[in-house]
Amino acid sequence: MPSAARYHHGVMPLSSIPTPQHDSFVAAGRWSTRMVRPFARLDLPDSMDGYGDGPFLLAGNHRSFFDVFATLAVFAKFNISSHILIRADLVDSGASGVFLRRLGSIATNREKRQQAEDEAVRALEAGHVVSMMPEGRLVKPEDRAETGVGPGRPGLSRIARRVGADVIPVAFAGTDDVWPRGSFPRPRLSPPTVKLRLGEPVPMRSDDDQANVDAFMDRLAALVRDTERSLRAA
């Protein structure tokens, strides 16, 4: 399968084979777009052009539960579905689990690490988009004060290297203003803006998975800082 390393801006859109849950996934994204209007203004990319023909592994910073709603919204805008790696306790039980399983989410935790990575690899090999948050947790402000992101985990590189995929960085800015860690969002007369931007694919060239992820997180951190600066300047 061709690699996302064939990055030629503006030549080919990010195209993929729809997941089996495509209709439910895109419908959830459209619902999210409508639902968040009292809480946030979404500033999403104008296009997802220039990423060749896959496989596509997307990885973003994680500072708020609102990141999930922004993710669904941007995929719905471009009629793309994705398998998203999400904390297993949210996927495997309760109302959230029913919802997330309908979207084709992949449950992950320490005990299910290998199973989750295998599922992600199979999805990528089938031509589907896979998305994840390589920090593996909601990162506290004090833990990202210096760079804008927390440390990444090596699973991102393990998955990417098994299918020969580069990783597309995704920067979220402003989501923690809408839904701060440890609290709940509230509607506002003048909602804050949430900005989401994609960067150029990052290769996973080393046999050292942690080194690959550290290099990726440096690129993601730079994209996050740029996105935050443009958000403040708007």
C-alpha positions as CSV (number, residue, x, y, z in Angstrom):
1,M,0.0,0.0,0.0
2,P,1.4,3.4,-0.9
3,S,2.7,5.6,2.0
4,A,1.5,9.0,3.1
5,A,5.1,10.0,2.6
6,R,4.0,11.0,-0.9
7,Y,3.1,14.5,0.2
8,H,2.6,17.0,-2.6
9,H,0.5,19.9,-1.5
10,G,-2.6,20.5,-3.5
11,V,-2.1,17.4,-5.8
12,M,-4.4,14.9,-4.1
13,P,-7.0,15.1,-1.3
14,L,-6.8,12.9,1.8
15,S,-8.8,10.0,0.4
16,S,-9.6,6.8,2.1
17,I,-11.9,3.8,2.1
18,P,-14.9,4.5,4.3
19,T,-15.0,2.5,7.5
20,P,-17.9,0.0,8.0
21,Q,-19.3,2.6,10.4
22,H,-19.0,5.5,7.9
23,D,-22.6,6.6,7.9
24,S,-22.9,6.6,11.7
25,F,-19.5,8.3,12.0
26,V,-20.3,11.2,9.6
27,A,-23.7,11.6,11.1
28,A,-22.2,11.9,14.6
29,G,-19.8,14.5,13.2
30,R,-22.6,16.6,11.7
31,W,-24.5,16.3,15.0
32,S,-21.4,17.4,16.9
33,T,-21.0,20.4,14.6
34,R,-24.6,21.6,15.4
35,M,-24.4,20.7,19.1
36,V,-21.3,22.7,19.9
37,R,-22.5,26.0,18.5
38,P,-23.6,27.4,21.9
39,F,-20.2,26.4,23.4
40,A,-17.6,27.1,20.7
41,R,-17.0,28.6,17.2
42,L,-15.2,26.0,15.1
43,D,-12.3,27.2,12.9
44,L,-11.6,24.1,10.8
45,P,-9.2,23.6,7.9
46,D,-10.4,24.7,4.5
47,S,-9.2,21.5,2.9
48,M,-7.5,18.2,3.5
49,D,-5.6,18.3,0.2
50,G,-2.1,17.1,-0.5
51,Y,-1.7,13.9,1.5
52,G,-1.4,11.4,-1.3
53,D,-3.1,8.1,-1.1
54,G,-2.4,6.7,2.3
55,P,-2.4,4.8,4.7
56,F,-3.4,7.7,6.9
57,L,-2.6,7.8,10.6
58,L,-3.5,11.1,12.3
59,A,-2.2,12.1,15.8
60,G,-3.2,15.2,17.8
61,N,-2.5,16.8,21.1
62,H,-5.0,16.2,23.9
63,R,-6.0,18.8,26.5
64,S,-9.8,18.5,26.6
65,F,-12.7,16.1,26.0
66,F,-13.9,18.7,23.5
67,D,-11.1,17.4,21.3
68,V,-13.3,14.5,20.4
69,F,-16.1,16.7,19.2
70,A,-13.7,18.9,17.1
71,T,-12.3,15.7,15.6
72,L,-15.7,14.4,14.6
73,A,-16.7,17.8,13.2
74,V,-13.6,18.1,10.9
75,F,-14.0,14.6,9.6
76,A,-17.7,15.2,8.9
77,K,-16.8,18.4,7.0
78,F,-14.9,16.3,4.5
79,N,-17.1,13.2,4.6
80,I,-14.3,11.1,6.1
81,S,-14.7,8.3,8.7
82,S,-11.9,7.1,11.0
83,H,-11.2,4.5,13.6
84,I,-10.2,6.5,16.7
85,L,-8.2,4.9,19.6
86,I,-10.0,5.8,22.8
87,R,-9.5,4.9,26.4
88,A,-11.0,1.4,26.9
89,D,-13.2,2.2,29.9
90,L,-15.1,4.8,27.8
91,V,-15.5,2.4,24.9
92,D,-16.3,-0.8,26.7
93,S,-19.1,0.3,29.0
94,G,-22.1,2.6,29.6
95,A,-23.8,5.0,27.2
96,S,-20.5,6.4,25.9
97,G,-19.4,2.9,25.0
98,V,-22.5,2.3,22.9
99,F,-22.0,5.5,21.1
100,L,-18.2,5.0,20.6
101,R,-18.6,1.4,19.4
102,R,-21.1,2.6,16.8
103,L,-18.4,4.9,15.4
104,G,-15.9,2.1,15.1
105,S,-13.7,3.3,18.0
106,I,-10.8,1.1,19.1
107,A,-10.5,0.5,22.8
108,T,-7.1,0.8,24.3
109,N,-5.3,0.7,27.6
110,R,-2.2,-1.1,29.0
111,E,-3.9,-4.5,29.1
112,K,-5.4,-4.1,25.6
113,R,-2.3,-2.4,24.0
114,Q,-1.4,-5.2,21.6
115,Q,-5.0,-5.9,20.6
116,A,-5.6,-2.2,20.0
117,E,-2.4,-1.8,17.9
118,D,-3.3,-4.9,15.9
119,E,-6.8,-3.5,15.2
120,A,-5.3,-0.2,14.1
121,V,-2.9,-1.9,11.8
122,R,-5.7,-4.0,10.2
123,A,-7.7,-0.9,9.7
124,L,-4.8,0.9,8.0
125,E,-4.1,-2.1,5.8
126,A,-7.8,-2.0,4.8
127,G,-7.4,1.6,3.7
128,H,-9.2,3.2,6.6
129,V,-8.1,6.4,8.4
130,V,-6.9,5.8,12.0
131,S,-6.6,8.6,14.6
132,M,-5.1,8.8,18.0
133,M,-3.8,11.1,20.8
134,P,-0.3,9.9,21.4
135,E,0.0,11.6,24.8
136,G,-2.5,8.9,26.0
137,R,-4.2,11.2,28.5
138,L,-5.7,14.7,29.1
139,V,-2.5,16.7,29.6
140,K,-2.6,19.2,32.5
141,P,-1.7,22.8,31.7
142,E,1.4,22.6,34.0
143,D,2.6,19.5,32.1
144,R,2.5,21.3,28.7
145,A,3.5,24.7,29.8
146,E,6.9,24.6,28.2
147,T,6.2,23.1,24.7
148,G,2.4,23.0,24.4
149,V,2.2,19.2,24.5
150,G,2.9,16.4,26.8
151,P,5.2,13.4,26.2
152,G,4.2,11.0,23.5
153,R,3.9,7.2,23.9
154,P,5.7,4.8,21.5
155,G,2.6,3.0,20.3
156,L,2.2,5.6,17.6
157,S,5.5,4.6,16.1
158,R,4.9,0.9,16.4
159,I,1.6,1.2,14.5
160,A,3.0,3.5,11.8
161,R,6.1,1.4,11.2
162,R,4.1,-1.8,10.8
163,V,2.3,-0.4,7.8
164,G,4.9,2.0,6.5
165,A,2.8,5.1,7.3
166,D,3.9,8.6,8.0
167,V,1.9,10.4,10.7
168,I,-0.1,13.5,10.1
169,P,0.0,15.9,13.1
170,V,-3.2,17.6,14.2
171,A,-3.1,20.7,16.4
172,F,-6.0,21.5,18.7
173,A,-6.1,25.0,20.1
174,G,-8.8,26.5,22.4
175,T,-10.6,23.3,23.3
176,D,-9.6,23.6,27.0
177,D,-11.2,27.1,27.0
178,V,-14.5,25.4,26.0
179,W,-14.2,22.3,28.2
180,P,-11.5,22.7,30.9
181,R,-10.0,19.6,32.5
182,G,-12.0,18.7,35.6
183,S,-15.2,20.7,34.7
184,F,-18.0,20.9,32.2
185,P,-18.6,23.2,29.2
186,R,-21.3,25.9,29.5
187,P,-23.1,27.8,26.8
188,R,-22.0,31.4,26.2
189,L,-23.4,34.4,24.4
190,S,-20.0,34.9,22.7
191,P,-18.4,31.4,22.6
192,P,-14.6,31.0,22.3
193,T,-13.1,29.8,19.1
194,V,-11.6,26.4,18.7
195,K,-9.0,26.0,16.0
196,L,-7.8,22.8,14.4
197,R,-5.0,22.6,11.9
198,L,-3.1,19.7,10.1
199,G,0.6,19.6,9.4
200,E,2.8,17.8,6.9
201,P,3.3,14.1,7.4
202,V,6.1,13.0,9.7
203,P,8.1,9.8,8.9
204,M,8.9,7.2,11.5
205,R,12.4,6.3,10.2
206,S,14.2,5.0,13.3
207,D,14.0,1.5,14.8
208,D,13.7,3.3,18.2
209,D,10.0,3.9,18.6
210,Q,10.3,6.3,21.5
211,A,12.8,8.4,19.5
212,N,10.4,8.5,16.6
213,V,7.6,9.7,18.8
214,D,9.8,12.3,20.5
215,A,10.6,13.7,17.1
216,F,7.0,13.7,16.1
217,M,5.9,15.4,19.3
218,D,8.5,18.2,18.6
219,R,6.8,18.7,15.2
220,L,3.3,18.6,16.8
221,A,4.3,21.1,19.5
222,A,5.5,23.5,16.8
223,L,2.2,23.2,15.0
224,V,0.2,23.6,18.2
225,R,2.2,26.8,19.1
226,D,1.6,28.2,15.6
227,T,-2.1,27.4,15.8
228,E,-2.4,29.0,19.2
229,R,-0.6,32.2,18.0
230,S,-2.9,32.5,15.0
231,L,-5.9,31.9,17.3
232,R,-4.8,34.7,19.7
233,A,-4.1,37.0,16.7
234,A,-7.6,36.6,15.2
